[in-house]
Amino acid sequence: MHAAHEQTYETTSNHLDGEGLSLVAELTSRATRDNDLTDKVEAYGKAGVPVYLVLDMQEKQAIVFGSPSAQGYEVRFSKPFGEKLRIPESLGCILDTDGFQAPDGPATKKPAP
């Protein structure tokens, strides 16, 4: 998920200007977790995305990155699901993760009667 000023979408490119984005948020999966917490952290930070929020479904925690720079993000906060997480400026708010939970695992088919 991402949020941006509407002018950010006025492009013919299939890539959005990182500085035009306000927030990028991801839910991890077993297949994407490593990329979400390494490559994307570096890429979004260097691109100037102000806030990158990762809901780590495997570790049951919310992680927020802020203060982007040429080296990546300079700020990282995390809280386990059920606690409140401070979202840094430019959004400057509190995310209440009470009620967040990871799925119970792969859906299982009930045996036929």
Long-range contacts (C-beta under 8 A, 24 or more apart in sequence): 1-25, 1-26, 18-44, 18-46, 18-47, 18-48, 18-49, 18-68, 19-47, 19-48, 19-49, 21-49, 21-50, 22-50, 22-51, 22-90, 22-91, 23-49, 23-50, 23-51, 23-52, 23-53, 23-91, 24-49, 24-51, 24-52, 24-53, 25-52, 25-53, 25-54, 25-55, 26-52, 26-53, 26-54, 26-55, 27-55, 27-57, 28-54, 28-55, 28-56, 28-57, 28-58, 29-57, 30-58, 33-57, 33-58, 37-63, 41-65, 41-72, 41-73, 42-72, 44-68, 44-73, 45-69, 45-71, 45-72, 45-73, 46-70, 46-71, 46-72, 50-88, 50-89, 50-90, 50-91, 51-87, 51-88, 51-90, 51-91, 53-87, 53-95, 55-100, 57-102, 57-103, 58-102, 60-100, 60-101, 60-102, 62-95, 62-97, 62-100, 64-88, 64-95
